[in-house]
């Protein structure tokens, strides 16, 4: 039988609701037994007795420190909490016994769920056996209770044979990375130590967040990484805010309504032309994507998308929506990707299932319950509020919504200067490639 691992962990028992008390009593009995043994062993030698008792005390303190440092105390507390969860919710089966002398009803537990707990570093693994019993639905949706009770975040949920596995991460903020560590490579953009946007497999990104949530900084982080990777960017900023300043150093940065509509249309036409280019390539094979034939990805980055659509007449926004919908459906294989940012993903401009086609969705800052539903749909999740810039929640395409921290940016970081240097470097590399091509053509002509 296939299992999630050779050892699933410690099974949560029906008597683990007093696991901390039992552990303390066991520890006290061990100390008492050792002390009595040492007293008898050193009878008549008071100095040796004092020394050995002192040594036992030191060893006990060291053991307690080790148990705390290694997380064993946390494991005991978590296992006790999970046992109480099962008992207090009565997720077990019983049968009645004879009446007690006091007239009370006595029961015997005949079935207790097979629930296993294991921790490795900051990852907690919980495995549940599927039995098709009357509590199965409860045990298949434990993520909200466990996230709240164990102070962790679900990062993965999987089913194999008769087992459901939950993987949680504690201290998610410790996986935050610096802006210098953000790289786009081989169709993947890393954004935390354990989170990345695999745009070649799960295309298109949707970002939401109110003013002050860190949405624009996050967009600039993504722009920097994509520029460094050699991708071609097409930027639209209808509010003529921070992204519009990039027009000083980059081509195809638009902030006028007419230019932005033209940018979307040109992006669509470029995608259609890319398919013709791919099919004519000698290395093209059925099912191959743009990277297989050595082509460069293109990204349409649209800030305040909903605000832009609100300014258009109905006929105009319907035309833009039509093009956006086609790009989202067809863009992945051709290497044409969309990044949309808005304060709220209004269904009016992201309807007909378009919103669900975004492989990477991130909500920054605090949002209302309806806002989270707009972004992630209806899920079993207790969203927490923390006053940390760049913090939010993300769905990376695996159906799990988890806590997210945008890469850290120093307050004195100058995006315009950094991006300008990247653009200059790309221009120099492009000129060098052109010269190499010209020299190669001249040599071929001479031959």
C-alpha positions as CSV (number, residue, x, y, z in Angstrom):
1,X,0.0,0.0,0.0
2,X,1.3,3.4,-1.0
3,X,1.7,5.9,1.9
4,X,2.8,9.5,2.2
5,X,6.0,8.3,4.0
6,X,7.4,5.3,5.7
7,X,6.6,6.8,9.1
8,X,3.5,9.0,9.2
9,X,4.2,10.2,12.7
10,X,2.7,9.8,16.1
11,X,-0.9,8.7,16.1
12,X,-3.3,10.9,18.1
13,X,-4.7,8.8,20.8
14,X,-7.9,9.0,22.8
15,X,-6.0,9.7,26.0
16,X,-3.7,12.4,24.5
17,X,-6.0,15.1,25.8
18,X,-3.9,15.0,29.0
19,X,-0.6,14.5,27.2
20,X,1.2,17.4,28.9
21,X,0.1,16.3,32.4
22,X,1.2,12.7,31.7
23,X,4.6,13.9,30.4
24,X,5.2,16.1,33.5
25,X,4.2,13.2,35.8
26,X,6.5,10.8,33.9
27,X,9.4,13.3,34.0
28,X,8.8,13.8,37.8
29,X,8.8,10.0,38.4
30,X,12.1,9.6,36.6
31,X,13.7,12.4,38.6
32,X,12.3,11.0,41.9
33,X,13.6,7.5,41.0
34,X,17.0,8.7,40.2
35,X,17.2,10.8,43.3
36,X,16.2,7.9,45.6
37,X,18.7,5.7,43.9
38,X,21.5,8.2,44.3
39,X,20.6,8.8,48.0
40,X,20.8,5.1,48.7
41,X,24.0,4.7,46.6
42,X,25.8,7.5,48.5
43,X,24.6,6.7,52.0
44,X,27.1,8.0,54.5
45,X,28.8,10.3,52.0
46,X,27.0,13.6,52.2
47,X,29.3,15.5,49.8
48,X,29.0,12.9,47.1
49,X,25.3,12.8,47.5
50,X,25.0,16.6,47.2
51,X,27.2,16.6,44.1
52,X,25.2,13.8,42.4
53,X,21.8,15.5,43.2
54,X,23.2,18.7,41.8
55,X,24.3,16.9,38.7
56,X,20.9,15.4,38.3
57,X,19.3,18.8,38.6
58,X,21.7,20.2,35.9
59,X,21.0,17.3,33.6
60,X,17.3,17.8,34.0
61,X,17.5,21.5,33.2
62,X,19.7,20.7,30.1
63,X,17.1,18.1,29.0
64,X,14.3,20.6,29.4
65,X,16.2,23.2,27.4
66,X,16.8,20.6,24.7
67,X,13.1,19.6,24.6
68,X,12.1,23.3,24.3
69,X,14.8,24.1,21.7
70,X,14.1,21.0,19.5
71,X,10.4,21.7,19.5
72,X,9.4,18.5,21.4
73,X,7.4,20.6,23.9
74,X,5.5,22.2,21.0
75,X,4.8,18.7,19.6
76,X,3.4,17.5,22.9
77,X,1.1,20.6,23.1
78,X,0.0,20.2,19.4
79,X,-0.8,16.5,19.9
80,X,-2.8,17.3,23.0
81,X,-4.7,20.0,21.1
82,X,-5.5,17.7,18.2
83,X,-6.8,15.0,20.6
84,X,-9.0,17.5,22.4
85,X,-10.3,18.6,18.9
86,X,-11.4,15.0,18.2
87,X,-12.9,14.5,21.6
88,X,-14.7,17.8,22.0
89,X,-16.3,17.5,18.6
90,X,-17.1,13.9,19.3
91,X,-15.6,12.7,16.0
92,X,-15.6,9.1,17.3
93,X,-18.0,6.2,17.7
94,X,-19.2,4.7,21.0
95,X,-21.4,2.0,22.4
96,X,-23.3,2.2,25.7
97,X,-22.3,0.1,28.7
98,X,-24.3,-0.7,31.8
99,X,-25.5,2.2,33.9
100,X,-23.1,3.4,36.6
101,X,-23.9,3.3,40.3
102,X,-24.6,7.1,40.2
103,X,-27.1,6.6,37.5
104,X,-24.9,8.2,34.8
105,X,-24.5,6.8,31.3
106,X,-21.3,5.0,30.5
107,X,-19.9,4.6,27.0
108,X,-17.0,2.7,25.4
109,X,-15.2,4.1,22.4
110,X,-15.3,1.6,19.6
111,X,-13.7,3.8,16.9
112,X,-11.3,6.6,17.1
113,X,-10.0,8.4,13.9
114,X,-6.6,7.4,12.6
115,X,-4.9,10.8,12.7
116,X,-1.1,11.1,12.6
117,X,1.1,14.1,13.6
118,X,4.7,14.6,12.5
119,X,7.0,17.7,12.5
120,X,10.2,18.3,10.5
121,X,11.9,21.6,11.1
122,X,9.2,24.2,10.6
123,X,6.9,21.9,8.6
124,X,4.0,20.0,10.3
125,X,2.5,17.0,8.5
126,X,-0.9,15.7,9.4
127,X,-2.2,12.5,7.8
128,X,-5.8,11.2,8.1
129,X,-7.1,7.8,7.1
130,X,-10.3,7.9,4.9
131,X,-12.9,5.4,6.2
132,X,-16.1,6.6,4.6
133,X,-17.6,7.0,8.1
134,X,-20.0,9.6,9.2
135,X,-17.2,12.0,10.2
136,X,-15.3,11.7,6.9
137,X,-16.3,15.2,5.6
138,X,-15.1,16.8,8.8
139,X,-11.7,15.0,8.6
140,X,-11.3,15.9,4.9
141,X,-11.5,19.6,5.8
142,X,-9.3,20.1,8.8
143,X,-7.2,23.0,7.4
144,X,-9.1,25.9,9.1
145,X,-9.1,24.3,12.5
146,X,-5.5,23.2,12.4
147,X,-4.2,26.5,11.0
148,X,-5.9,28.4,13.9
149,X,-5.2,25.9,16.6
150,X,-1.5,25.1,15.7
151,X,-0.7,28.7,14.5
152,X,0.5,27.6,11.0
153,X,-0.4,27.9,7.4
154,X,-1.5,25.2,5.0
155,X,1.0,25.0,2.0
156,X,-0.1,21.6,0.5
157,X,-3.0,19.2,0.6
158,X,-2.8,15.8,-1.1
159,X,-4.7,12.6,-1.3
160,X,-3.2,9.2,-2.0
161,X,-5.1,5.9,-1.8
162,X,-6.9,6.0,1.6
163,X,-4.9,8.8,3.1
164,X,-5.3,12.6,3.1
165,X,-2.1,14.5,3.8
166,X,-1.9,18.1,5.1
167,X,1.4,20.0,5.1
168,X,1.6,23.1,7.2
169,X,4.4,25.7,7.6
170,X,5.1,27.6,10.9
171,X,6.8,30.9,10.9
172,X,6.0,31.8,7.3
173,X,7.5,35.2,7.6
174,X,11.0,33.5,8.0
175,X,10.7,32.4,4.4
176,X,10.6,36.0,3.2
177,X,13.4,36.9,0.8
178,X,15.2,40.1,-0.3
179,X,14.6,41.8,-3.6
180,X,18.1,40.9,-4.8
181,X,17.1,37.2,-4.4
182,X,14.2,37.4,-6.8
183,X,15.0,35.8,-10.1
184,X,13.1,34.7,-13.1
185,X,14.6,31.6,-14.7
186,X,13.3,28.7,-16.8
187,X,9.7,29.9,-16.6
188,X,9.7,30.4,-12.9
189,X,9.8,33.5,-10.7
190,X,10.7,32.9,-7.0
191,X,9.0,35.2,-4.6
192,X,9.5,33.4,-1.2
193,X,11.7,30.5,-0.2
194,X,8.8,28.1,-0.7
195,X,6.7,30.0,-3.2
196,X,7.3,30.8,-6.8
197,X,5.2,31.7,-9.8
198,X,5.6,29.0,-12.5
199,X,4.3,31.1,-15.3
200,X,5.2,28.5,-18.0
201,X,2.8,26.0,-16.4
202,X,0.3,28.3,-14.6
203,X,0.2,31.5,-16.6
204,X,-1.0,35.0,-15.7
205,X,-1.0,36.8,-12.4
206,X,-3.8,38.6,-10.6
207,X,-2.8,41.1,-7.9
208,X,-5.3,42.9,-5.6
209,X,-4.7,45.3,-2.7
210,X,-5.9,48.7,-1.4
211,X,-3.8,51.8,-1.3
212,X,-0.8,51.3,1.0
213,X,-0.9,47.5,0.8
214,X,2.4,47.3,-1.1
215,X,0.9,46.4,-4.4
216,X,2.9,48.9,-6.5
217,X,6.2,47.9,-4.8
218,X,5.4,44.3,-5.5
219,X,4.8,45.1,-9.2
220,X,8.1,46.9,-9.4
221,X,9.8,43.8,-7.8
222,X,8.3,41.6,-10.5
223,X,9.2,44.1,-13.3
224,X,12.9,44.2,-12.1
225,X,13.2,40.4,-12.1
226,X,11.5,40.0,-15.5
227,X,13.7,42.7,-17.0
228,X,16.9,41.0,-15.7
229,X,15.7,37.7,-17.3
230,X,15.5,39.3,-20.7
231,X,11.7,39.3,-21.0
232,X,9.9,41.9,-23.1
233,X,7.6,44.1,-21.0
234,X,4.5,46.1,-22.0
235,X,3.3,48.4,-19.2
236,X,0.1,50.3,-18.7
237,X,-0.6,52.7,-15.9
238,X,-4.0,54.5,-16.3
239,X,-3.5,56.6,-13.1
240,X,-0.2,57.9,-14.4
241,X,1.4,57.1,-11.1
242,X,4.7,55.2,-10.2
243,X,4.8,52.9,-13.2
244,X,4.4,55.8,-15.7
245,X,7.9,57.1,-14.6
246,X,9.4,54.0,-16.2
247,X,8.7,55.7,-19.6
248,X,11.9,57.6,-19.1
249,X,14.0,54.5,-19.3
250,X,11.9,51.9,-21.0
251,X,9.9,51.6,-24.2
252,X,6.2,50.7,-24.4
253,X,5.1,52.3,-21.1
254,X,1.6,53.7,-21.6
255,X,-0.6,55.9,-19.5
256,X,-3.0,57.5,-22.1
257,X,-6.3,55.7,-22.7
258,X,-5.8,55.5,-26.5
259,X,-2.2,54.3,-26.1
260,X,-3.2,51.6,-23.6
261,X,-6.0,50.3,-25.8
262,X,-3.4,50.2,-28.6
263,X,-1.0,48.3,-26.4
264,X,-3.5,45.6,-25.6
265,X,-4.4,45.2,-29.3
266,X,-0.7,45.1,-30.3
267,X,0.0,42.5,-27.5
268,X,-2.8,40.3,-28.9
269,X,-1.6,40.7,-32.5
270,X,2.0,39.8,-31.3
271,X,0.6,36.6,-29.7
272,X,-1.1,35.6,-32.9
273,X,2.0,36.3,-35.0
274,X,4.1,34.3,-32.5
275,X,2.1,31.2,-33.2
276,X,2.9,31.6,-37.0
277,X,6.5,32.1,-36.1
278,X,6.7,29.0,-33.9
279,X,5.1,26.8,-36.5
280,X,7.6,27.9,-39.1
281,X,10.6,27.3,-36.8
282,X,12.6,24.2,-37.8
283,X,12.7,22.9,-34.1
284,X,8.9,23.2,-33.6
285,X,7.1,20.1,-32.5
286,X,3.4,19.6,-31.7
287,X,2.8,20.7,-28.0
288,X,6.1,22.6,-27.8
289,X,6.0,26.1,-26.2
290,X,7.9,29.3,-27.0
291,X,10.9,28.3,-24.8
292,X,11.4,25.1,-26.7
293,X,12.2,27.1,-29.9
294,X,14.3,29.7,-28.1
295,X,11.8,32.6,-28.1
296,X,11.5,35.3,-25.5
297,X,8.5,35.7,-23.2
298,X,6.3,38.8,-23.3
299,X,4.4,40.3,-20.3
300,X,1.6,42.8,-20.4
301,X,1.6,44.5,-17.0
302,X,-1.5,46.4,-16.2
303,X,-1.8,48.5,-13.0
304,X,-5.2,49.6,-11.8
305,X,-6.9,47.5,-14.5
306,X,-10.5,47.9,-13.1
307,X,-10.0,51.7,-12.8
308,X,-9.0,51.9,-16.4
309,X,-12.0,49.8,-17.5
310,X,-14.3,52.1,-15.6
311,X,-13.2,55.1,-17.8
312,X,-14.1,53.3,-21.0
313,X,-17.4,53.4,-22.9
314,X,-19.2,50.0,-23.0
315,X,-18.2,49.2,-26.5
316,X,-14.6,50.0,-25.7
317,X,-14.3,47.9,-22.6
318,X,-16.1,45.0,-24.2
319,X,-13.4,45.1,-27.0
320,X,-10.6,45.2,-24.4
321,X,-12.3,42.4,-22.4
322,X,-12.5,40.3,-25.6
323,X,-8.8,40.7,-26.3
324,X,-7.8,40.0,-22.6
325,X,-10.0,36.9,-22.6
326,X,-8.3,35.5,-25.8
327,X,-4.8,36.3,-24.5
328,X,-5.5,34.5,-21.2
329,X,-6.9,31.5,-23.0
330,X,-4.2,31.2,-25.7
331,X,-1.1,33.1,-24.4
332,X,0.7,30.4,-22.4
333,X,2.1,28.3,-25.3
334,X,3.2,31.4,-27.2
335,X,4.8,32.9,-24.2
336,X,2.4,35.9,-23.8
337,X,1.5,36.5,-20.2
338,X,-0.7,39.0,-18.4
339,X,-0.2,40.6,-15.0
340,X,-3.3,42.5,-13.8
341,X,-3.3,44.6,-10.7
342,X,-6.4,46.2,-9.1
343,X,-7.9,47.2,-5.8
344,X,-10.8,44.7,-6.2
345,X,-11.2,42.1,-8.9
346,X,-14.6,43.2,-10.1
347,X,-16.5,40.4,-11.7
348,X,-17.8,42.9,-14.3
349,X,-14.4,43.1,-15.9
350,X,-13.2,39.6,-15.1
351,X,-16.3,37.6,-15.8
352,X,-17.1,34.4,-17.7
353,X,-14.5,32.4,-15.7
354,X,-11.6,34.6,-16.7
355,X,-10.6,35.3,-13.1
356,X,-10.2,31.5,-12.5
357,X,-7.7,31.3,-15.4
358,X,-5.1,33.3,-13.5
359,X,-2.6,30.7,-12.3
360,X,-1.1,32.9,-9.6
361,X,-3.4,35.1,-7.4
362,X,-2.1,37.3,-4.6
363,X,-4.1,39.6,-2.3
364,X,-2.0,42.1,-0.4
365,X,-3.0,44.0,2.7
366,X,-6.3,43.5,4.5
367,X,-9.4,42.7,2.6
368,X,-13.1,42.1,3.4
369,X,-14.6,38.6,3.3
370,X,-16.2,39.4,0.0
371,X,-12.9,40.7,-1.4
372,X,-11.2,37.4,-0.5
373,X,-14.0,35.5,-2.1
374,X,-13.6,37.5,-5.3
375,X,-9.9,36.6,-5.4
376,X,-9.9,33.0,-4.2
377,X,-13.5,31.8,-4.3
378,X,-15.3,30.1,-1.4
379,X,-12.7,28.3,0.8
380,X,-12.3,27.1,4.4
381,X,-9.9,29.7,5.6
382,X,-9.6,32.0,8.6
383,X,-7.9,35.1,7.2
384,X,-5.8,36.9,9.8
385,X,-4.9,40.6,9.8
386,X,-1.3,41.8,10.4
387,X,-0.1,45.3,10.0
388,X,2.9,44.4,7.8
389,X,3.6,46.0,4.4
390,X,3.7,43.5,1.6
391,X,1.8,40.8,3.6
392,X,-1.2,39.0,2.2
393,X,-2.4,35.7,0.9
394,X,-1.7,33.8,-2.3
395,X,-3.0,30.9,-4.4
396,X,-0.1,29.5,-6.5
397,X,-2.4,27.4,-8.6
398,X,-2.5,24.3,-6.3
399,X,-5.9,25.2,-4.8
400,X,-4.4,26.1,-1.5
401,X,-4.5,29.7,-0.1
402,X,-1.6,30.5,2.2
403,X,0.1,33.4,3.9
404,X,2.4,35.4,1.6
405,X,5.1,38.0,2.2
406,X,6.3,40.1,-0.8
407,X,10.1,40.3,-1.1
408,X,11.7,42.8,1.3
409,X,12.7,46.1,-0.1
410,X,14.9,48.5,1.8
411,X,13.2,51.9,2.4
412,X,16.1,53.7,0.5
413,X,16.0,51.4,-2.5
414,X,15.9,53.4,-5.8
415,X,13.9,51.5,-8.3
416,X,14.4,54.0,-11.1
417,X,18.2,53.9,-10.9
418,X,18.3,50.1,-10.6
419,X,15.9,49.5,-13.5
420,X,17.8,52.1,-15.6
421,X,21.0,50.2,-15.1
422,X,19.3,46.9,-16.2
423,X,17.9,48.6,-19.3
424,X,21.3,50.0,-20.2
425,X,22.9,46.6,-19.7
426,X,20.3,45.0,-22.0
427,X,20.8,47.6,-24.6
428,X,24.6,47.1,-24.6
429,X,24.2,43.3,-24.8
430,X,21.7,43.8,-27.7
431,X,24.1,46.0,-29.6
432,X,26.9,43.5,-29.0
433,X,24.7,40.7,-30.4
434,X,23.8,42.9,-33.5
435,X,27.5,43.5,-34.1
436,X,28.2,39.7,-33.9
437,X,25.4,39.0,-36.3
438,X,26.7,41.7,-38.8
439,X,30.2,40.3,-38.6
440,X,28.9,36.8,-39.2
441,X,26.9,37.9,-42.2
442,X,30.0,39.7,-43.7
443,X,32.1,36.6,-43.2
444,X,29.5,34.4,-44.9
445,X,29.3,36.9,-47.8
446,X,33.1,36.8,-48.3
447,X,33.0,33.0,-48.5
